[in-house]
Amino acid sequence: MSKKNLAVIFGGRSSEHEVSCISVVTIIKAVNLDRYNLHLIGITEEGKWLKVADVTSIEDGSWRKSKEVAIISPDTRGELLVGEENDGTYSYNQSIKIDAIFPVLHGMYGEDGTIQGLFEMADIPYVGCGVFASAASMDKFYTKMVVDTLGIRQAIYVGVIASQLKDMDSVVEKVESKLSYPVFIKPSKAGSSKGVSKADNRQMLVAGLLEAAKHDYKILVEETIVGRELECAVIGYDKTTKASGIGEILAAAEFYDFDAKYNNAESKTVIDPELPEGKAQEIRENAVKIFNALDGFGLSRVDFFLEKDTGSVVFNEINTLPGFTSISMYPMLWKAKGYTIESLVQELIDMAVERP
C-alpha cells in the first residue's frame, strides 16, 4: 500500500501559538510513518506559512527561520504548494496532492472555523469539527445559545461589546443589576483562558473588561460557580459519539487561568476522581448532547463544574481542538480508556477521511 500524504499544520496567529507548538510535537511523534508521508506546515504569529523540515526544528523554535513557504491552495485539486519568497514575492516550484490534514491550531484562525473553511474549499479531508461547529463552539455567546435549548444548566451571564466600554458606567450598571460579585470576565472567543479574570468589586470589573477587550470585541461576564472543575473528552460524531471518563482540575491558582494551566507545576489533574453517585454519568451524557447539538465531529473536550452547595452539574465551555501537551486532559482521559496516543491520532485521521 502506497503512503498517503498527511499535512500537519501548527502555530498560528492566536494567543495560543506556543501551546500549539507543544501539542503538535506530541501528535507528530504519534503518526504512523509506515502509512503517511508527513508534510509539516508552521504558521508564524505574523501569519506567514512555512514549510517545516522536522520535529526538532519545532522543539527548538528554529522552524520560524525556514526559507521555504508552503500554503494550501483553495483550488479543489487539494494541493500543498511549496516554494520560496524573494523580496516579498512568492514563487512555487512544487505541488503535492494532500490526502488529509491534521490541524493542530488552538484559538483564533485555527479553532474557529476559518481554516476549516479553507480545507472545505480545497476538498481535503481534515481532522476535527467542521466550519459551523468550530465557529459556534469557539464563540461562547453562541455556545450558550445552543446549550440553552438543551435544558442543561450553565452560568448566568451578561454580554458586552467592546465598543460599549466607552460608556463604562452603563456597562457596570448592567452587570451589577444582573450579577453579584465575584464575577468572571471572559473574551467570547479567546482560548486557554487568555484574557480571563475574576472581579471581586467594581474596580476589578472595569480592569477585567478592559483586559478582555484586548482579546475579543465580544465579552462575557458570568456569575461565579463555586465548585469542582471537571472535564470530559468526546470522540466520534452523531450516533457514534462516545465520552471518556471524567478528569478533575486542581488549579494551583485561585482559578485555572493561562499561567496556572501551563506555567505552574502545582496545578494538577486527576483522572476518574471520586464523585457523588450518578454525576459522572450525567456529565458524560451532557458532554455528548452538547457536542452533537453543536454538530461536533471528531474530537472535543467539554468542561463542567460540580457546584459545591447544590451538587449541580453546570456546563462551562467546549473546546473543539483541545491540547495535546504532556499535561493536556484530552489524551490523558482517553489513555485511561485504553487508547495510546498513537491509536487516538490514527482514529482521528481515519475519521477525517471517512467524514460523511
Salt bridges, closest charged atoms under 4 A:
GLU18 OE2 - ARG64 NH2 3.30
GLU59 OE2 - LYS29 NZ 2.99
ASP75 OD1 - ARG77 NE 3.24
GLU79 OE1 - ARG77 NE 3.88
GLU85 OE1 - LYS48 NZ 2.80
ASP139 OD2 - LYS218 NZ 2.47
GLU176 OE1 - ARG202 NH2 2.67
GLU211 OE1 - LYS214 NZ 3.17
GLU211 OE2 - HIS215 NE2 3.27
GLU222 OE2 - LYS144 NZ 3.15
GLU222 OE1 - LYS186 NZ 2.97
GLU231 OE1 - ARG301 NE 3.15
GLU248 OE2 - ARG228 NE 2.88
GLU254 OE2 - LYS198 NZ 2.77
GLU282 OE1 - LYS279 NZ 3.54
ASP303 OD2 - ARG301 NH2 2.83
GLU307 OE1 - ARG153 NH1 2.58
GLU317 OE1 - LYS140 NZ 3.84
ASP350 OD1 - ARG35 NH2 3.71
